[in-house]
Amino acid sequence: MLSPDIIKKIKRVHIRSSRTVNTMMAGQYRSVFRGSGIEFEDVREYSPGDDIKHIDWKVSARLGRPFIKRYREEREQVVMLLVDMSASQRFGTVDCLKQELAAEVASILAFNAIRSNDKVGAILFTREVERYIPPQKGSAHVWRVIKAFFDHDPDHAGTDIAQAIAYLGRVARKRVICFLISDFLSPTYEKALRIAARRHEVIGVLLSDPGEFRLPEGGILTARDAESGQVRILDAADRRTREAYSRGRRNAYRKAEDVLKASGVDCIRIATDHAAADALVRYFRLREKRSR
């Protein structure tokens, strides 16, 4: 049984996400993701100007004159949401935790997909894949997906993005649109990401919280890494200590950006003190401009 507070959060994310799609993103998703490929439809006689690489040589030889293969765009697509459920996601110093931000981002993307008659699936992962929700259509399915983000109790604290990507490769035989939603605090995953990006349309959603990049000013504090359990004693009153901590965290953030870029993967940056919808709208508009 879920607590009343969790149920209230699920309902709030569900309602806000559906309203966002209806009022802010009408048509943007479809204009950006037009179709995952093409499929054969029929043949017709060759006309001057047709691309010869589309000639169906078997039909042409049988009928004694050239024929061209005709294709149509596959409208139905599959959107896979790879969502980081590790311990670092349960951090937040502003309006919400990164986990709640991830749930809202995923929900908005899911509503966009079902509005375009696409299927939506999800992979919830830590250092292992902990839950797989097969792709389906319909608003009731989106409710189940959102609920999973809040009622899943992770078995592990750490993160392994490469494991999640490998699992995607096993369950997604055809090309899919994949949104990888994480703070990317994970061991090496560059190779796995490059391979996935060659086969699928992969978009990284890089989550952060302002409190991650600074130590609270004060005296001696004990800092515990939520994923590894490692404990460090830090002098938060020392300026050099605070600067070194901030520099290390920003370097880790920039490294995640660099890995995504080097892998040919778009990066959507969203922080807990900014609206998820605004960041997604900006991204869709940028993709529209690039495709013209």
SERO-4910 file (N, C-alpha, C, O; in steps of 0.05 Angstrom, whole numbers):
BEGIN
 pado doro    nc1    nc2    nc3   cac1   cac2   cac3    cc1    cc2    cc3    oc1    oc2    oc3
  Met    A     17    -24      0      0      0      0     17     25      0     37     26     14
  Leu    A     10     45    -16     25     70    -17     13     89      3    -10     89      9
  Ser    A     31    106     14     22    126     33      6    147     19     10    151     -5
  Pro    A    -11    161     33    -27    183     21     -9    204      9    -16    216    -12
  Asp    A     14    209     21     33    229     10     44    221    -17     45    237    -35
  Ile    A     51    195    -20     61    185    -46     39    186    -67     44    194    -90
  Ile    A     15    178    -59     -7    179    -78    -12    207    -88    -18    212   -111
  Lys    A    -10    226    -69    -14    254    -77      7    263    -96      1    278   -115
  Lys    A     32    255    -92     54    262   -111     49    250   -138     54    263   -159
  Ile    A     41    225   -139     36    212   -165     14    227   -180     17    232   -204
  Lys    A     -8    233   -166    -30    248   -179    -21    275   -189    -29    283   -211
  Arg    A     -5    289   -173      5    315   -181     22    314   -206     18    330   -224
  Val    A     40    295   -207     57    292   -231     41    284   -255     45    294   -277
  His    A     22    266   -251      4    257   -273    -12    280   -285    -12    284   -309
  Ile    A    -24    296   -268    -41    318   -277    -24    340   -290    -30    350   -311
  Arg    A     -1    347   -276     15    368   -287     28    361   -314     30    377   -332
  Ser    A     36    336   -316     48    327   -341     28    327   -364     35    336   -386
  Ser    A      4    317   -359    -16    316   -381    -24    344   -389    -28    349   -413
  Arg    A    -26    363   -370    -32    391   -377    -10    403   -393    -15    418   -412
  Thr    A     15    397   -385     38    408   -400     38    400   -429     42    417   -447
  Val    A     32    375   -434     32    365   -461      9    378   -477     12    385   -500
  Asn    A    -14    381   -464    -37    392   -478    -34    422   -484    -44    432   -504
  Thr    A    -21    437   -467    -20    466   -470      6    476   -482      6    497   -495
  Met    A     29    462   -477     55    473   -485     68    458   -508     85    470   -522
  Met    A     61    433   -512     77    417   -530     61    405   -553     69    386   -566
  Ala    A     38    416   -557     20    405   -578     35    404   -605     42    425   -616
  Gly    A     39    380   -616     51    377   -642     81    377   -643     93    368   -662
  Gln    A     94    386   -622    124    388   -623    137    361   -623    155    356   -639
  Tyr    A    128    343   -606    139    316   -606    137    303   -633    157    293   -643
  Arg    A    113    304   -645    109    290   -671    126    303   -693    137    289   -710
  Ser    A    130    330   -692    145    343   -713    175    336   -710    190    337   -730
  Val    A    184    330   -686    212    323   -682    218    294   -688    237    287   -701
  Phe    A    200    276   -678    204    248   -681    183    238   -701    162    229   -693
  Arg    A    190    239   -727    170    234   -748    165    204   -753    145    197   -764
  Gly    A    183    188   -745    180    159   -751    207    146   -749    228    157   -755
  Ser    A    206    121   -740    231    108   -734    244     94   -759    266     85   -758
  Gly    A    229     94   -781    240     81   -805    219     80   -827    199     94   -826
  Ile    A    225     63   -847    206     60   -869    202     30   -874    219     14   -867
  Glu    A    179     23   -885    174     -5   -891    163     -6   -920    151     12   -930
  Phe    A    168    -29   -932    161    -33   -960    130    -34   -963    116    -45   -946
  Glu    A    120    -21   -985     91    -20   -989     84    -35  -1015     68    -55  -1014
  Asp    A     95    -27  -1038     89    -41  -1063    109    -31  -1084    129    -19  -1077
  Val    A    104    -38  -1110    122    -29  -1131    106    -14  -1152     81    -17  -1154
  Arg    A    119      3  -1167    107     17  -1190    127     19  -1212    151     15  -1208
  Glu    A    118     26  -1236    136     28  -1259    155     51  -1255    149     72  -1244
  Tyr    A    179     47  -1265    200     67  -1264    193     92  -1281    182     89  -1303
  Ser    A    198    115  -1270    194    140  -1284    221    155  -1285    237    153  -1266
  Pro    A    226    170  -1307    251    185  -1309    255    203  -1284    237    218  -1276
  Gly    A    279    202  -1273    284    218  -1249    283    202  -1223    293    211  -1203
  Asp    A    272    178  -1224    271    161  -1200    299    151  -1193    316    148  -1210
  Asp    A    304    147  -1168    330    138  -1158    333    108  -1166    317     91  -1158
  Ile    A    354    102  -1181    358     75  -1191    363     55  -1168    360     31  -1172
  Lys    A    372     65  -1145    378     46  -1123    352     33  -1112    354     14  -1097
  His    A    329     45  -1119    304     34  -1110    291     15  -1131    268      6  -1127
  Ile    A    305      9  -1152    294    -10  -1172    293    -38  -1160    311    -48  -1148
  Asp    A    270    -50  -1164    266    -78  -1156    275    -96  -1180    259    -99  -1199
  Trp    A    299   -106  -1179    310   -120  -1202    296   -146  -1209    293   -154  -1232
  Lys    A    286   -160  -1188    272   -185  -1193    246   -181  -1208    240   -195  -1227
  Val    A    230   -161  -1198    205   -155  -1211    209   -144  -1239    195   -152  -1258
  Ser    A    230   -127  -1242    236   -115  -1269    244   -137  -1289    235   -136  -1312
  Ala    A    260   -157  -1279    268   -178  -1298    244   -196  -1305    243   -205  -1328
  Arg    A    226   -200  -1286    204   -218  -1292    184   -205  -1311    172   -219  -1328
  Leu    A    180   -178  -1309    160   -164  -1325    172   -151  -1350    158   -142  -1367
  Gly    A    199   -151  -1352    211   -141  -1376    214   -110  -1378    221   -100  -1398
  Arg    A    207    -96  -1356    211    -67  -1355    216    -59  -1326    208    -73  -1308
  Pro    A    230    -36  -1322    238    -29  -1295    215    -21  -1276    197     -6  -1284
  Phe    A    217    -31  -1252    198    -24  -1231    213    -13  -1206    235    -22  -1200
  Ile    A    200      5  -1192    212     18  -1168    197      9  -1143    173      6  -1143
  Lys    A    213      3  -1122    200     -3  -1096    189     22  -1083    202     43  -1083
  Arg    A    165     20  -1072    153     42  -1057    153     36  -1027    148     13  -1019
  Tyr    A    159     56  -1011    160     53   -983    141     73   -969    134     93   -981
  Arg    A    134     66   -945    119     86   -929    131     88   -901    144     69   -891
  Glu    A    128    111   -889    140    116   -863    125    100   -842    101     99   -841
  Glu    A    140     88   -824    128     74   -801    121     95   -780    138    108   -768
  Arg    A     95     99   -777     86    120   -759     88    112   -730     95    128   -712
  Glu    A     81     87   -724     82     78   -696    111     74   -687    127     61   -700
  Gln    A    117     86   -665    144     84   -654    143     73   -625    121     72   -613
  Val    A    166     67   -615    168     58   -587    187     77   -573    209     82   -582
  Val    A    178     88   -551    194    106   -534    201     91   -509    184     81   -494
  Met    A    227     88   -504    237     74   -480    248     95   -461    265    111   -468
  Leu    A    240     94   -436    249    112   -415    268     96   -396    259     79   -381
  Leu    A    293    102   -398    313     90   -380    317    109   -356    328    131   -360
  Val    A    307    102   -333    306    120   -310    324    110   -287    321     87   -278
  Asp    A    342    127   -279    361    121   -258    346    122   -231    334    143   -224
  Met    A    347    100   -216    333     99   -190    353     95   -167    346     87   -145
  Ser    A    378    102   -172    399     99   -152    396    118   -129    379    136   -130
  Ala    A    412    115   -108    410    131    -84    415    160    -88    404    177    -74
  Ser    A    432    167   -107    438    195   -112    414    210   -122    413    235   -121
  Gln    A    394    196   -133    370    209   -143    352    218   -120    334    235   -124
  Arg    A    356    208    -96    340    216    -74    353    240    -59    355    240    -34
  Phe    A    361    259    -75    374    283    -64    360    308    -76    353    308    -99
  Gly    A    356    328    -59    344    353    -69    345    374    -47    339    368    -24
  Thr    A    352    398    -55    353    420    -36    334    443    -43    334    464    -29
  Val    A    319    440    -64    301    462    -73    272    453    -70    262    449    -48
  Asp    A    258    450    -93    230    443    -92    224    413    -92    203    405    -84
  Cys    A    243    398   -102    237    369   -105    263    354   -105    285    365   -107
  Leu    A    261    327   -103    284    310   -105    290    305   -135    272    309   -152
  Lys    A    314    297   -141    320    290   -169    303    267   -178    295    265   -202
  Gln    A    296    249   -161    278    226   -168    251    236   -177    240    226   -196
  Glu    A    240    257   -163    214    268   -171    216    283   -197    198    282   -213
  Leu    A    239    297   -201    243    311   -226    244    291   -249    233    295   -271
  Ala    A    258    268   -245    260    247   -265    232    236   -272    226    231   -295
  Ala    A    215    233   -251    188    223   -256    172    242   -273    157    234   -290
  Glu    A    175    268   -267    160    288   -283    170    289   -312    153    290   -331
  Val    A    196    288   -316    207    288   -343    197    264   -359    187    266   -381
  Ala    A    199    241   -346    190    216   -359    160    217   -365    151    207   -386
  Ser    A    145    228   -347    116    229   -351    108    247   -374     91    240   -390
  Ile    A    121    270   -376    116    288   -399    123    275   -425    108    276   -445
  Leu    A    145    261   -426    153    247   -450    134    224   -457    127    220   -480
  Ala    A    124    210   -436    105    189   -441     79    199   -452     67    187   -470
  Phe    A     69    221   -441     44    233   -451     47    242   -479     28    239   -495
  Asn    A     70    254   -486     75    262   -514     73    238   -532     61    239   -554
  Ala    A     85    216   -524     86    192   -540     58    180   -545     51    175   -568
  Ile    A     42    177   -524     16    165   -527     -3    183   -543    -21    174   -557
  Arg    A      1    209   -540    -15    228   -556     -9    224   -586    -27    229   -603
  Ser    A     15    215   -593     22    210   -621     18    181   -628     27    172   -649
  Asn    A      3    166   -611     -3    138   -616     21    120   -617     22    100   -630
  Asp    A     42    128   -601     66    111   -598     64     95   -573     47    100   -555
  Lys    A     81     75   -571     82     58   -547    103     69   -528    123     82   -537
  Val    A    100     64   -503    119     74   -482    126     50   -464    109     36   -455
  Gly    A    152     47   -460    162     27   -441    182     40   -423    191     63   -427
  Ala    A    190     26   -401    209     38   -382    227     17   -371    220     -7   -368
  Ile    A    252     25   -366    272      9   -353    281     24   -328    293     45   -331
  Leu    A    276     14   -305    285     26   -280    310     12   -271    310    -12   -268
  Phe    A    331     27   -266    357     15   -261    372     28   -238    368     52   -233
  Thr    A    389     13   -225    409     23   -206    436     12   -217    444     18   -240
  Arg    A    450     -4   -201    473    -17   -213    465    -43   -228    481    -56   -240
  Glu    A    439    -49   -226    427    -70   -241    400    -61   -252    389    -41   -241
  Val    A    390    -74   -272    363    -68   -281    344    -80   -261    344   -105   -257
  Glu    A    327    -64   -249    310    -73   -227    281    -77   -236    266    -93   -224
  Arg    A    273    -64   -257    245    -67   -266    243    -60   -296    254    -40   -305
  Tyr    A    229    -76   -310    224    -71   -339    194    -70   -343    179    -89   -336
  Ile    A    184    -48   -355    156    -45   -362    154    -46   -392    163    -27   -405
  Pro    A    143    -67   -404    142    -70   -433    126    -47   -446    107    -37   -433
  Pro    A    133    -39   -470    119    -17   -484     90    -23   -489     83    -45   -498
  Gln    A     73     -4   -483     44     -5   -489     34     23   -495     49     42   -493
  Lys    A      9     24   -504     -4     49   -510    -24     56   -488    -31     39   -471
  Gly    A    -34     81   -488    -56     88   -472    -49    104   -446    -28    100   -435
  Ser    A    -67    121   -438    -63    138   -415    -63    122   -389    -49    129   -370
  Ala    A    -78     99   -388    -77     82   -364    -49     70   -361    -40     67   -338
  His    A    -36     64   -383     -9     54   -381     11     75   -371     29     68   -355
  Val    A      7    100   -378     24    122   -368     21    124   -338     41    128   -324
  Trp    A     -3    121   -328     -7    121   -299      9     99   -285     21    104   -265
  Arg    A     10     75   -297     25     53   -286     55     59   -286     70     53   -267
  Val    A     64     72   -308     92     79   -310    100    100   -288    120     97   -275
  Ile    A     83    121   -285     89    141   -265     89    129   -237    106    135   -221
  Lys    A     69    112   -232     67     99   -206     93     83   -200    102     82   -177
  Ala    A    104     70   -220    128     54   -216    152     71   -206    168     61   -190
  Phe    A    153     96   -215    176    113   -206    174    118   -176    195    123   -163
  Phe    A    150    118   -165    147    125   -136    145    100   -118    153    101    -95
  Asp    A    133     78   -128    129     56   -110    151     35   -112    151     15    -97
  His    A    170     38   -131    192     19   -132    212     25   -110    222     47   -107
  Asp    A    219      4    -95    239      6    -74    264     -7    -84    266    -32    -84
  Pro    A    284      9    -91    308     -3   -103    323    -22    -85    324    -19    -61
  Asp    A    334    -43    -98    349    -63    -83    378    -54    -79    392    -64    -61
  His    A    387    -35    -96    415    -27    -95    418      3    -95    399     17   -102
  Ala    A    440     13    -85    445     42    -83    460     53   -107    456     76   -114
  Gly    A    478     37   -118    496     47   -139    483     50   -167    460     44   -170
  Thr    A    500     59   -186    490     63   -213    508     49   -233    533     50   -230
  Asp    A    496     36   -253    512     25   -275    496     30   -301    478     14   -308
  Ile    A    502     51   -314    488     59   -339    493     38   -361    475     32   -377
  Ala    A    517     28   -362    524      9   -383    506    -16   -381    498    -27   -402
  Gln    A    500    -25   -357    482    -48   -353    454    -42   -364    442    -59   -377
  Ala    A    444    -18   -359    417    -11   -368    416    -10   -399    397    -18   -411
  Ile    A    438      1   -411    439      3   -440    440    -25   -453    428    -30   -473
  Ala    A    456    -42   -440    458    -70   -450    431    -84   -449    424    -99   -467
  Tyr    A    416    -79   -428    389    -91   -425    371    -80   -447    355    -95   -459
  Leu    A    372    -54   -453    357    -42   -475    362    -57   -501    344    -63   -516
  Gly    A    388    -63   -506    395    -77   -530    382   -104   -532    377   -114   -555
  Arg    A    377   -117   -510    365   -144   -510    335   -143   -514    323   -161   -526
  Val    A    321   -122   -504    292   -121   -506    282   -105   -529    259   -108   -537
  Ala    A    299    -88   -541    291    -71   -563    304    -81   -589    327    -73   -595
  Arg    A    290    -98   -603    301   -109   -628    301    -89   -651    319    -89   -668
  Lys    A    280    -72   -651    279    -52   -672    288    -25   -660    291    -22   -636
  Arg    A    292     -6   -678    301     21   -670    280     34   -653    256     34   -660
  Val    A    288     46   -630    270     59   -612    280     87   -606    303     94   -611
  Ile    A    263    104   -595    271    130   -584    276    125   -554    258    117   -540
  Cys    A    301    130   -545    308    124   -518    316    149   -503    334    164   -512
  Phe    A    302    155   -481    310    177   -464    323    165   -439    311    151   -424
  Leu    A    349    172   -436    364    162   -413    365    185   -392    378    205   -395
  Ile    A    350    180   -370    345    201   -350    361    195   -325    356    175   -311
  Ser    A    382    211   -319    401    204   -298    417    228   -290    417    249   -304
  Asp    A    431    226   -267    452    247   -261    479    237   -271    499    252   -268
  Phe    A    480    214   -283    504    202   -297    528    199   -278    550    201   -286
  Leu    A    522    194   -252    543    188   -233    547    157   -234    537    143   -216
  Ser    A    561    149   -254    563    120   -259    592    113   -269    605    130   -281
  Pro    A    600     88   -264    626     79   -276    623     82   -307    602     88   -317
  Thr    A    645     76   -320    647     81   -349    624     69   -365    617     45   -361
  Tyr    A    614     84   -383    591     75   -400    594     86   -428    575     83   -444
  Glu    A    616     98   -435    620    111   -461    616     91   -484    602     97   -503
  Lys    A    629     68   -482    628     48   -504    599     39   -508    590     38   -531
  Ala    A    585     32   -487    558     22   -489    540     44   -501    522     38   -517
  Leu    A    544     68   -493    528     90   -503    532     95   -533    513     99   -548
  Arg    A    557     93   -542    563     97   -571    550     75   -587    539     81   -609
  Ile    A    551     51   -578    538     28   -592    508     32   -594    496     28   -615
  Ala    A    496     40   -572    467     44   -571    459     67   -589    438     65   -602
  Ala    A    475     88   -590    468    111   -606    469    105   -636    456    119   -652
  Arg    A    484     85   -644    485     78   -672    460     62   -680    453     63   -704
  Arg    A    448     50   -661    425     33   -668    398     47   -661    378     43   -675
  His    A    398     63   -640    373     76   -631    377    107   -631    399    117   -633
  Glu    A    354    120   -629    355    149   -625    356    154   -595    337    151   -580
  Val    A    380    161   -585    385    164   -556    387    193   -548    402    208   -561
  Ile    A    373    201   -528    374    228   -517    380    226   -487    366    212   -473
  Gly    A    401    240   -478    407    240   -450    393    263   -435    393    286   -445
  Val    A    382    258   -412    370    278   -395    387    280   -370    386    262   -353
  Leu    A    404    301   -368    423    304   -346    411    319   -323    405    343   -326
  Leu    A    406    306   -301    393    318   -278    413    328   -258    435    317   -255
  Ser    A    406    350   -244    424    361   -223    407    376   -203    384    382   -207
  Asp    A    421    383   -181    409    399   -160    430    420   -151    454    413   -149
  Pro    A    422    445   -147    442    465   -140    459    458   -115    482    466   -114
  Gly    A    447    443    -97    461    436    -72    484    417    -77    501    414    -59
  Glu    A    485    404   -100    506    385   -106    533    398   -110    554    386   -106
  Phe    A    532    423   -118    557    437   -127    569    455   -105    588    469   -111
  Arg    A    559    453    -81    571    470    -60    567    456    -33    547    442    -28
  Leu    A    586    461    -15    584    452     12    569    474     29    573    497     23
  Pro    A    554    466     48    542    486     66    564    499     83    581    485     93
  Glu    A    563    525     85    584    538    101    580    531    131    558    533    141
  Gly    A    601    524    143    599    517    172    626    505    181    647    513    171
  Gly    A    625    488    200    649    477    211    655    450    200    652    445    176
  Ile    A    664    432    217    671    405    208    645    389    203    627    389    220
  Leu    A    643    376    180    620    360    174    627    333    163    649    329    152
  Thr    A    610    314    167    613    287    157    596    283    132    572    286    133
  Ala    A    610    278    110    596    274     84    596    244     77    618    232     76
  Arg    A    573    233     71    571    205     64    561    203     35    540    213     28
  Asp    A    576    188     18    567    183     -9    543    164     -9    545    142      2
  Ala    A    521    173    -20    496    158    -18    498    131    -33    483    113    -25
  Glu    A    515    129    -53    516    104    -68    538     85    -59    533     61    -58
  Ser    A    561     96    -53    583     78    -45    585     74    -14    596     55     -5
  Gly    A    572     93      1    574     91     30    599    103     41    603    104     65
  Gln    A    617    112     24    643    124     33    638    149     49    621    166     42
  Val    A    652    152     71    649    174     90    674    192     89    697    181     90
  Arg    A    670    218     87    693    237     88    687    258    109    664    267    112
  Ile    A    708    266    122    706    288    141    717    313    127    740    314    118
  Leu    A    700    334    125    708    358    111    705    383    129    688    385    146
  Asp    A    724    402    125    722    427    139    708    447    121    720    460    104
  Ala    A    682    449    125    666    467    108    670    496    113    661    513     97
  Ala    A    684    502    134    691    530    139    715    540    123    721    564    121
  Asp    A    730    521    113    754    527     97    747    533     68    735    517     55
  Arg    A    755    557     59    748    565     32    760    546     11    746    539     -9
  Arg    A    785    538     14    797    520     -6    783    493     -7    781    481    -29
  Thr    A    774    483     16    759    458     16    733    461      1    726    443    -15
  Arg    A    719    483      5    694    487     -9    698    490    -39    683    479    -55
  Glu    A    719    505    -47    725    509    -75    733    482    -88    725    477   -111
  Ala    A    749    466    -74    757    440    -86    733    422    -90    731    408   -110
  Tyr    A    715    422    -70    691    406    -72    674    414    -96    666    398   -113
  Ser    A    669    440    -99    653    451   -121    666    445   -148    653    437   -167
  Arg    A    693    447   -149    707    442   -174    704    413   -182    700    407   -206
  Gly    A    707    395   -163    704    367   -168    677    359   -179    674    344   -198
  Arg    A    656    370   -167    629    364   -175    623    376   -203    610    363   -220
  Arg    A    633    400   -208    628    412   -235    644    397   -256    634    394   -279
  Asn    A    667    388   -249    683    372   -269    668    346   -276    668    337   -299
  Ala    A    656    333   -256    640    309   -261    616    315   -279    609    298   -296
  Tyr    A    603    337   -274    580    345   -291    589    350   -320    576    341   -338
  Arg    A    611    364   -323    621    370   -350    630    345   -364    628    342   -388
  Lys    A    641    326   -349    649    300   -361    625    285   -372    627    274   -394
  Ala    A    603    286   -358    579    273   -368    570    286   -394    562    273   -413
  Glu    A    571    313   -395    564    327   -419    582    319   -442    573    314   -465
  Asp    A    608    317   -437    627    310   -457    623    282   -468    625    277   -492
  Val    A    617    263   -450    612    236   -458    588    234   -477    589    220   -497
  Leu    A    567    248   -470    543    247   -486    549    259   -514    541    248   -534
  Lys    A    563    281   -514    569    294   -540    587    277   -557    582    274   -581
  Ala    A    607    265   -545    626    247   -560    612    222   -570    621    211   -590
  Ser    A    590    214   -557    575    190   -566    554    197   -587    540    179   -596
  Gly    A    552    223   -594    531    231   -613    504    232   -601    484    228   -615
  Val    A    502    237   -575    477    237   -561    470    265   -552    486    279   -540
  Asp    A    445    274   -558    436    300   -549    434    300   -518    430    280   -506
  Cys    A    438    324   -507    437    326   -478    417    348   -470    419    371   -478
  Ile    A    397    340   -453    378    360   -442    386    363   -413    385    344   -397
  Arg    A    393    388   -405    401    393   -378    378    404   -362    365    424   -370
  Ile    A    371    391   -340    349    400   -323    357    399   -294    366    378   -285
  Ala    A    353    421   -280    359    422   -251    333    423   -235    312    431   -246
  Thr    A    335    416   -210    311    415   -193    299    443   -188    276    445   -179
  Asp    A    314    464   -193    304    491   -188    294    504   -214    289    528   -215
  His    A    290    487   -235    279    497   -260    256    479   -269    255    456   -261
  Ala    A    239    489   -286    216    474   -295    224    453   -316    238    460   -336
  Ala    A    216    429   -312    222    408   -331    210    413   -358    222    409   -379
  Ala    A    185    423   -358    171    429   -383    186    449   -400    188    446   -425
  Asp    A    197    470   -388    211    491   -403    235    480   -417    241    486   -440
  Ala    A    250    463   -403    274    451   -414    267    433   -438    281    433   -458
  Leu    A    246    418   -435    238    400   -457    227    415   -481    233    408   -504
  Val    A    212    437   -476    203    454   -498    226    466   -514    227    466   -538
  Arg    A    247    476   -499    270    487   -512    284    466   -529    293    472   -551
  Tyr    A    286    441   -519    299    420   -534    284    414   -559    296    411   -581
  Phe    A    257    410   -557    242    404   -581    244    426   -602    246    420   -626
  Arg    A    244    451   -593    246    473   -613    273    472   -626    275    477   -650
  Leu    A    294    466   -611    321    464   -623    322    442   -643    334    445   -664
  Arg    A    310    419   -637    310    396   -655    295    404   -681    302    396   -703
  Glu    A    273    419   -678    257    427   -701    274    444   -720    274    440   -744
  Lys    A    289    463   -708    306    481   -724    328    465   -739    334    471   -762
  Arg    A    339    446   -725    361    429   -737    351    412   -760    366    407   -778
  Ser    A    326    404   -759    315    386   -779    306    401   -804    300    388   -824
  Arg    A    305    427   -803    295    442   -827    316    443   -848    312    455   -870
***
